[in-house]
Amino acid sequence: DELSIEVDMCEKRLNRAEKLINGLGGEKTRWYASSKQLGQQYDSLTGDVLLSSGIIAYLGAFIGKYRTDCVESWVKLTIKKGVPASPEYSLRTVLGEEVSIRTWIINRLPNDQVSVENALILSHSRRWPLMIDPQMQGIKWLKKKEEENNLDVITLNTKNWLRHLVKIGRASCRE
């Protein structure tokens, strides 16, 4: 009886081990593909970071079409000059973290390339941006994003806006 119980246990363990090995077989393929992609990203890191820096420093104020045209010409120029860069460059791929981008979209950021790039530029820039936002999409996103930091929005129509601004400035100096 004990021997038959042990045989049964061994068969169950063998079946579980076989399922585990089969399950990990697919992981080998995925890990290999990820390793290959990481190697390509590493090779093109210099040019990609150069392009990202240029976009953040110079192209934030421009419309999406002009920005795309500039980036395409910059990619061609980096390749021509021998600087390794991704042939299919994307600011979202280089600087974006998908979890953060998904959170931004949940917080009312429109899910289009230009809006996501604008948010990436905003989040990686050292300077305060001037946002021209006729559809009020950016302000909705910023309000939701900065809700926990007690963002205070002031417009030129706000009563005593200058006093309010001075009060906020004094409070931030104390911190």
N, C-alpha and C positions, 0 to 999 in steps of 0.2 A: 504493500500500500504506500509506504513512504517513498519507495523508488518510483512508483507511477506518479505520485504528487510532484516529485522532483523533475521528472521528465516533462510533465505538463507545464511546470513553472519555467523550465528551460526553453520549451517551445514558445511560450508567451514572450519571454525575454528576447528570443531570437527574432520573433515577428516584430517586436517593437524596435529592436536594433536595425532591422532591415528597413522599416518605415523611416527611421531617423536618417539612415544613410541615403536612402532615395530622396528624402526631403532636402538634404544638404547638397545633393548632386546639382540641383538647380542653382543653389547659392554659389557654387564654384563658377558657373557661367556668368552670373550677375557680378560677382567679385572681379572676375577677369575683365568684363566690360567696363566696370567702374574704374579699375586700375588703369586701363588703356585711356579712358577719358581724362582721368586725373593727370596722366603723363602729358597729354596734349595740352591741357590747361596750363601745366607747369611750363611747358616749352613756350607758350605764347603769353606768359604772364607779363613780361616787360612791356610789350606793345599794348596789351589790354589795359594795364594800369595807366600808361601814358595817355591813351585815348580817353579813359574815364576821367583823368585829371583835367584834360582839355575840355571835356563836356561840362564838368562842374564849374570850371573857372570861366569859360567863355560862352557856352551855348544855352545856359539856363533861361535867358530872356527871349529866346527865339521860338517860333512856331515849329511844330513837329516836322513838317516837310523840309524846311531849311536845315533843321538839326540833322535829319537823316542824310540829306545831301552832303553836308559837311563831314559827317562821320564816314560816309562812303569814300569821299575823297581823301580823308585822313588815313583810312585803312589802306587804300592804294598807295599812298605816300610812304607809310611805314613799311609796307612790303617792298616797295621800290628802293627804299634806303637800307633795307636789310634788317630792320627791326622786327623780331618775331612777334606776330600778332595773329589773333584768330581771323580767318578769312570771313567768317560770319559773326562779326562783333555785335554784342548786345550789352547795353549798360545793365539791364536787368540780370543777365547771366553773370556778369563780372562782380557787380556790387550788391545785387539783390539777395535777400534772404527770403525764401518763399514763405516762411512762417510770418515774418513781418509784413510782407506784401499782402498776404491773405488777411492779416489783422487790419491793415489799412483799408482793404476793400470792404471788410465787415463794418468798418467805421465810416462808411459812405464815400470812400474814394472811388471814382469811376474806374471800371476795369478795362482801360484801354492803354495802349503803349505810351502815349504822351503823358497821361496822368500819372502812371507808375514811374516814368522817367522823371517827371517833375518832382514827385515825392522823394525819389532817390537823390536827386540833386539837392533838394531842400534838406534832407536828413544828413547828407555828407558835406554840406557847405559850411564854412566858418562864418560867412557873412549873413546878415539878415536879408531875406529876399523881398523884393517888391512883387507882390502878387496882383496881377490884373485878372480879376475873376468875375466876368459879367454874369455868369450863370450861377454864381454863389456855390459852386461845387467844392472848391478848395476851402472856403470858410467853413462849410458844414463838416468837412473832413477834419480840419484843424480843431474845431470846437469839440468834436467827438474824441479826437486823439488826445487833446490836452485837458479833457474834462477832469481827470484826477488831479491835475496840477492847478486847478482853479483859474483857468484862463479867463481873463476879463476882456471883453471885446468893446472897443470904443470906436464910434464913428463920428464924423463931423456933425451929425445931427444930435449926438448925445449932449444933454444939457450939462453945462459947465465941464466940457470935455478936457479943457486945459488943466483945470484944478484936479480933475480925476487922474489925468496923466502924471501930474507932479506928485500926487499922493502915491501912486503906484511906483514911481521912480524912487521916492524916499523909502518906501517899504522894501524895495529890492536892494537898496544900498545898505540897509540894516542887516540883511541876510548875508 
